[in-house]
Amino acid sequence: MTIFCYQLCNKKMNPPIKPQESDCCNSGCNPCIFDVYEEQLKRFLKEKHTKNCSLFTFEYVKQKNENTNKECHTLSIIYKPGQHFLLKANTKDDHFTRAYTPIFVENQKMLQFTVVIKLYPNGKMSKYLRTLPIDSETLWRGPYGDFVINFNWKNITLIAQGTGIAPLYSIICAILNNEDCYTKLTLWFCCHSENVIFRTELYDLAHFWNFKYLLFISNVNKEEFPTKYNEPIIFSRLDATYLSNNLEKVGTDSPVLICGNKLFCDTIYDTLHECKFNVDNIFVLK
Ligand SMILES: Cc1cc2nc3c(=O)[nH]c(=O)nc-3n(C[C@H](O)[C@H](O)[C@H](O)COP(=O)(O)OP(=O)(O)OC[C@H]3O[C@@H](n4cnc5c(N)ncnc54)[C@H](O)[C@@H]3O)c2cc1C
């Protein structure tokens, strides 16, 4: 097994502090302290994806063989849509790993990958990542996950909860970007109003003839959540009745991909099972 060493290129930073008028020396510096602030503000807003989720981009530095501890060289980062890597954190008193799923990013530079990460107030890895300086080296291992896209499927239903959208989003992008693939995709995404990950991206993807989606937002009322024109949202939970009524329309042999926390995946799986879905075509990504 090989350990990959990646350098953190950019991540959500703390919001920059606006300089005071008196901080400027008025000598026409280029860049001026206010230009630097504007630039930092733009970066901050861009990289903070939702209230609690941030995008982190890592760039390949070196690769080590775990047994010999020797460096070897790589020319590309290979992983399939939906697969994940394990990030290992080494701190003074502890080391631990967590799984993260690289996402599709248009025109991503070679030897880079990006992950969307929900930062929990007391999460161990969340704390580590929050304070990790840009340019730090991080250790990754993988890829893991054995799901493989079948580009000949007629329809796919994808059901995501929270950060479970990450692998499904990459799968959706891989299918939509394949001009020879005519698979019709339906995504149901259950999330909280403050963390609608890929909200803009999904809205834009809905222009594809073979992609439609529906957001299930259960923690706010319609009046409290400003929506975009024709944005498909149901302000309630995705319940068993909705699932069974709508899945029966696509057929019980049609593939269903599920990704979310264990309770969510188990509940959806059980409902599909009760509706006599072909379990061979139910894929729980973990
Ligand atoms: C295959 C796979 C892919 C994944 N991909 C992604 C991804 O792309 N993006 C992503 O954001 N996540 C992803 N995850 C989840 C991710 O691996 C971590 O579980 C997540 O980031 C939390 O890690 P953490 O160390 O910050 O939190 P943890 O320390 O593991 O804590 C998780 C939660 O439990 C709470 N908690 C911690 N300690 C306690 C305690 N003692 N008592 C009660 N509650 C506690 C924390 O506040 C937090 O809410 C993936 C998981 C899997 C299995």
The ligand as an ORCA input file, in Angstrom:
! r2SCAN-3c Opt
* xyz 0 1
  C     -16.489      6.545      2.876
  C     -16.637      7.868      3.570
  C     -16.488      9.033      2.841
  C     -16.604     10.284      3.487
  N     -16.476     11.420      2.752
  C     -16.625     12.612      3.370
  C     -16.512     13.839      2.629
  O     -16.252     13.860      1.418
  N     -16.691     15.000      3.312
  C     -16.964     15.030      4.671
  O     -17.122     16.121      5.242
  N     -17.060     13.891      5.381
  C     -16.884     12.698      4.778
  N     -16.957     11.563      5.524
  C     -17.056     11.688      7.008
  C     -15.649     11.931      7.586
  O     -14.853     10.773      7.366
  C     -15.627     12.210      9.105
  O     -16.382     11.258      9.759
  C     -16.147     13.586      9.451
  O     -15.375     14.572      8.772
  C     -16.062     13.868     10.969
  O     -14.732     13.756     11.387
  P     -14.200     14.527     12.666
  O     -12.946     13.858     13.108
  O     -14.126     15.993     12.395
  O     -15.341     14.314     13.723
  P     -15.393     13.179     14.853
  O     -14.420     13.489     15.923
  O     -15.301     11.846     14.223
  O     -16.866     13.470     15.348
  C     -17.997     13.365     14.469
  C     -19.220     13.955     15.156
  O     -19.393     13.426     16.422
  C     -19.351     14.479     17.372
  N     -18.579     13.982     18.521
  C     -17.241     13.875     18.605
  N     -16.906     13.373     19.785
  C     -18.073     13.158     20.463
  C     -18.391     12.648     21.725
  N     -17.448     12.242     22.586
  N     -19.692     12.545     22.080
  C     -20.656     12.943     21.230
  N     -20.421     13.434     20.017
  C     -19.144     13.546     19.638
  C     -18.645     15.650     16.714
  O     -19.009     16.906     17.257
  C     -19.177     15.476     15.360
  O     -20.495     15.953     15.357
  C     -16.859     10.338      4.885
  C     -16.994      9.142      5.612
  C     -16.901      7.922      4.976
  C     -17.044      6.672      5.784
*
